[in-house]
Amino acid sequence: MPHKECEYQILRYLAIGLLRTGLLAGCAFCCLLVATGCGKRDATKAEDVSGLWISRYNVNFDDRHDITRILAEVSNDGKETVRTAGVTAILRGPTGENRGESRKTLRNLQPGKPQVFSISVTSRGEEHSVEFRIDPGEQSEKPQVGEADKQRTGK
């Protein structure tokens, strides 16, 4: 019988050792997941703004005060609510040059429910048209001069 008791002790010792090793490996794996950010809830995932579009707008060019006021409506043809989206209004001159731009952050754009917003743009020179750009998430409300041209051309 002492032989059986010895085998039992050895097996018990090996089982405890394997259990400790497994627990340590599991803890190390969990620490790696947390350290690399796998526990985040898609915090860096960009909003899908492909279903957003400017359904209508009205422009008031105020040359006396060098400001353009825009009243616009954005519609969401997608299936999901867009939590945040940025709309940039860009004033274009007669030859397409950037004459001013301004950005507005819109929130909770629900499918099938158009949202009206207003935006004012300080103009530099004669304006010819207004261009809109819709992008995901939040950025600074006042982009630098020419930022829209850089993003559009990739330069």
Residue pairs with C-beta under 8 A, 6 or more apart in sequence:
33 39
46 136
46 137
47 82
47 83
47 84
47 85
47 136
47 137
48 78
48 80
48 82
48 136
49 82
49 85
49 134
49 135
49 136
50 78
51 76
51 77
51 78
51 79
51 82
51 111
52 74
52 75
52 76
52 77
52 78
52 82
52 85
52 109
52 134
53 74
53 75
53 77
53 134
54 72
54 73
54 74
54 75
54 87
54 132
54 134
55 73
55 74
55 75
55 114
56 72
56 73
57 70
57 71
57 72
57 73
57 130
57 132
58 70
58 71
58 72
59 68
59 69
59 70
59 130
60 68
60 69
60 70
61 68
61 123
61 127
62 68
62 69
63 123
66 122
66 123
66 124
67 120
67 121
67 122
67 123
68 89
68 91
68 100
68 120
68 121
68 123
68 127
68 130
69 118
69 119
69 120
70 89
70 118
70 119
70 120
70 121
70 130
71 116
71 117
71 118
72 87
72 89
72 116
72 117
72 118
72 119
72 132
73 114
73 115
73 116
73 117
74 85
74 87
74 106
74 109
74 114
74 115
74 117
74 134
75 114
76 82
76 109
76 110
76 111
76 112
76 113
76 114
77 111
78 111
79 111
80 111
81 108
81 109
81 110
81 111
82 108
82 109
82 136
83 107
83 108
84 105
84 106
84 107
84 136
84 137
84 138
85 105
85 106
85 109
85 134
85 135
85 136
85 137
86 103
86 104
86 105
86 106
86 134
86 135
86 136
86 137
86 138
86 139
87 103
87 104
87 106
87 117
87 119
87 132
87 133
87 134
88 101
88 102
88 103
88 104
88 132
88 133
88 134
88 135
88 143
88 148
89 101
89 102
89 103
89 104
89 119
89 121
89 130
89 131
89 132
90 98
90 100
90 101
90 130
90 131
90 132
90 133
90 148
91 98
91 99
91 100
91 101
91 121
91 123
91 127
91 129
91 130
91 131
92 98
92 99
92 127
92 128
92 129
92 130
92 131
93 99
93 125
93 126
93 127
93 128
94 126
94 128
98 145
98 146
98 148
98 149
99 123
99 124
99 125
99 126
99 127
100 121
100 122
100 123
100 124
100 127
101 121
101 143
101 145
101 147
101 148
102 119
102 120
102 121
102 122
102 141
102 142
102 143
103 119
103 139
103 140
103 141
103 142
103 143
104 117
104 119
104 141
105 138
105 139
105 141
106 115
106 117
109 115
131 148
133 148
133 151
133 152
149 155
